[in-house]
Amino acid sequence: MSLTAAQLAAYIDHTVLKPDVSPAQIEQLCAEAREHNFFSVCVNGSWVAAARHFLDGSDVKVASVVGFPLGAMSSDVKRYETEVAIDDGAHEIDVVLNIARLKAGDDKYVLRELLDVVEAADERTVKVILETCLLNDEEKVRACKLVVESGAHLVKTSTGFSTAGATIADVKLMRETVGPKFGVKASGGVRDAQTALAMIAAGATRIGTSNGIAIVKGLSGGGSY
């Protein structure tokens, strides 16, 4: 896998989701995304409008998390949160799947909820966070199939707020399940260029990280990796 720093930057969702983030940090996040031409910034819903303002005139997308980080709230709440994020200017939605319902075998509930979110997103890109560290392989496969069926656009490994983040094995399994054309986002614990490239080689089409600067700088010295 050989990518330049600029090519790698185009995979990155530059992310800040901490509960105590400040307006200045959101402005900095957006300035960094502009500078390095990251694919998007990923923020909590209350910061979507600010991020759109700071990124005005750039090609960087704004992604909003929904149902974050547990995914356990009412489906109606997730739908409304999606609608508000879109109204505030979000280009993409990163929604947490209802993990407990999936583990209970209630696939009908999970699919209905995802269909609602996809509809509320009004043709914007929807990524569905599986929280793979809490699932066994059978559940991961079942979740991926439900995401594809829902009309969403990417499956995503992790919130970064649970017991573990993305693994190469999970990215490979997700890629095998969704097929060659569906999106796969590796998120959680991707902190350096070597790890990011390994995730891409395993099948990731997007990288979620709060360490985007370090990742692209890890390539800058040598031109490619």
N, C-alpha and C positions, 0 to 999 in steps of 0.2 A: 504493500500500500504506500504510494508516494503522492503526497499532496503538498502544495505550497501553503504558506500561512494564510494567504488570501482565500484559497480554495477551502481550507479547513474552517475558516471563519464563517463561511456561508452555510455550514452545518449547525451553527451554534445558536441556541436560544439563551441569550445572556440574562441571567435570572437573579432576582432578589425577592425572597418570600418571607423573610423574618418578620415577626410581629411588631418589632420596634423600629422598623425602617423609617428614615426621616425623608422629608421632601428633598433635602439636599442630596441624599443617596439616590433617590429616583432620578434626579436631574443628572447626577454623575453616571449612573447606569446608562442612561440614554445617550449621553455624550460619548461614552466609551463604545457603545453600539454603533454610533455614527462613524467614529474614528476608524473602527476595525471592520466595518461593514458586516456585522453579525446579521444572521437571518432575522432575529427578532429579539425583543426584550420580553420577559415573562414576569408578571407582577400580580399582586392581589387586586381584587376588583376595585377597591377604593382608589387605586392609583392609575387606573386605565386612562382616564381623561387627562391626567397630568402627563403621562407618558406620551400620549398622542400629541399633546402640546409641545413637549420637548423634542419630539421627533418630526415635527411638521416640516414637510419639504424633503424628507429623506425616504429611502426605500425600505427602511427597517420596519418590520411589522410589530404590532403590539399583541401579545397573548395574555389572556386573563385566566387564572385558575378558577375553577368552580367546584363547590363541594369539598373544599380543601381544608385540612389534609386527610380527613377520615372517610369521606364519602358516605356517611351514615345518616344524613339528614333526609327529609322527605323529598320525593321526586319533584313535587311542585316547587320546592325551594330551589332545587338545582335549575329547574326550567326558568324560574323568575331571575335567578342570579345570572343565567346565561343571557336572558333578554336585556337586563340592565347593562351587562358588559358590552353587548353589541351596541346598545344605544349610546354608550360612552365612547365608542370608537374602536373596540377590540376587533382585530382581524382574525384572531384565532382563540379557541377555547381549549383549555386543558382540564378535563373533568375527571374527578376521582370516581371510579366504579364503586358500586355498593358491594364491598368485599364480603360482608356477612351474608347478604342475600345470595351471592354467588356460591359461597361455601355451603350454604344450606340447600343448594340445588335448585333454587328458585330462578331458573334461567328466564322464565317468562317475565318476571318482575324486572330483572336486570335489562333485558332487551327493551321492554316498554320504556324504561327510564332513559336509556340511551337514545331511542327513537325520538323521545320528547326533546332531549337536549340538542340533537342534530337538527330537528325542526326549528327550535328556538334560535339556533345559531344562524339561520337564514342563509344557508349556502357558504358560510365561513368554515374554515378548517377546524375540525374537532379532533383532538387527541384524547384518548381514554387511558387514564392511569390505572394500571392493574394492581400496583403494590405487590410485586412478584415475591418479595421476601415473606409474605404472609400466605402464599399459595403453594400447593404442590403442583407437579407438572401437569396432571390431568386438569386441574382447575385453571392453570395458565392457558392450556390449549382451548378449553371450553370458553374462557373469557375472550380469547383472541377471535374465535369464531363468532361470538356474539357481537363483538365490535365491528367486524366486517359486515355482518348481517344488518347492523343498525344504520349503515351508511356513513359512519364516521370515517376519518381519513388516516389516522395513525393509532397504533397501540404504543403505550409508553410504560416503561418499567416501574417507575417509582416516584414518590413524592419527595424523597430525600429527608422525610421527617419520621420514618419508621425505623425498623431494626437493622435494615441494610439497604443498599442501593442496587444499581445495575450490575449484572454479571455477564460475562461473555456467553456463558451457557444459556442464560435466559434470552439474550438477544438472538442467539442462533435458533432457539426453540420457537420464539415468536416469529422470526423470519420464515422458518420452515412451515409454520402454521398458516400465516396470512398470505403466503406466496410472494413472488418476486416483485410485484408492482405496488403493494400496499406499504404505507409508511410505518417505520419503527423508530421510536425515540428512546435512546438510552439516557437515563437521568438518575442522579444520585451517586455521589462518589467519583465522578469523572473530574479529575483535578489536574491532569497533565496531558501533554500531547500524545505520549505513547499509549495511554489508556484510551483516549478519544479515537485514535486511529485503529486500535484493536477493536473497538466497538463498531466502527464503520466497516472494517473488514468482516466482522461477524454478521453484518446486515443492517446496521443502524443507518437511517437516512437523516436523522436529526440528533443533536447532542444537547441535553439540558444541563447547564452548569452555572455556578456562580464564580467559576474560575476561568472564564473565557480569555481574559487577558494573559494569564499565565500559560494557557494552552497555546495560543497563537504565538506568543513570544518564545515558546519552546521550539517552534519551527523556524522562527525568523532568522536565527543565527545561521542555520544551514540551508535555508531556502526551501528545502522540502524534507520529507521524513519517510 
